[in-house]
């Protein structure tokens, strides 16, 4: 970065900070309070979303386990039926 670019960058940064302080809608204490409140609300929102996601995932796991159990029972019945049919055919 050349010397002229560095000077321009620093000048722009300084003007931006000055304008931000000049037009800031609240005092530093109020701004910090708003930031802290927003952070707390964001953290609470994320916690609620994480709990909801965890509950949804647990429900899906339960439903998956139930479906696996149903399919295993159906397979067991099919195998037993096939075995009986085979034995009947072999005995005939």
N, C-alpha and C positions, 0 to 999 in steps of 0.2 A: 504494500500500500504506500503510495507516495505521500510526501509531506502535506501537499495541498488536500488530498483526500482525507487524511487523518484530521487536519484542522477542520474541514467541513463536517466530518462526522462528529467531532467533539462539539462544534458550534451547534449543530442540529440537536444533539443530545441535550446540551445545556438549555437551549430554547424550549425543547419539549418538556423538560423537568420544570422549568420556570413557569411555563403556561399551565402545566398540570397543577402546580401549587397555587397559582393565581385563580384558577377556575374550579378548584376542588370544591364539591358541594358541601362537604362536612369537615369538621376538625379531625385531627389525627386520632383522637380517642374514639370518636364516633365511627370513623372509617375502620379502625382496628376492631371495634365491637361488631360492626357489620360483617367484616371478614370472618371473625370468629363464629358468629351466628351462622353464616353461610356454610362454613366448614362443618359445624356440628350438624346442621340440617342435611348436608351432603353425606356425612358419615352415617346418620340415622337412615337415610334413604337407601344407601348401599347395604346396610345391615338388613333392612326389611327385604330388599331384593334378594340378598343371599339366602335368607331364611326361606323365602318363597321358592327359590330355585332348589334349595335342598329338599323341601317338602315335595315339590314336583318330581324331583329325581327319585326320592324314596317311593312315591306312588308308582312311578314307572317301573322301578325294580320289583315292587310287589306284584304288579300286574304281569310282568315278564315271568316271574317265578310261578305264578298261577297258570299261565299259558304253557310253560314247560311241563308242569305237572299234568295238565290236561292232555297235552300231546303225548306224554310218556304213557299215560293210562290208555289212550287210544291205540298207541303202538302195541302195548301189551295185549290188548284185546285182539288186535289184528293178528298178532303172532300166534296167540292161542287158537284163534279160529283157523288160521292157516295150518297149524299143527294138527288139529282135529280132522280137518279136511284131508290132509296128507295121510293120516293114519287110517281113515275110512277108505281112501282110495287104495292104500297099500294092502288092506285086509280084504278087499273085494276081489 
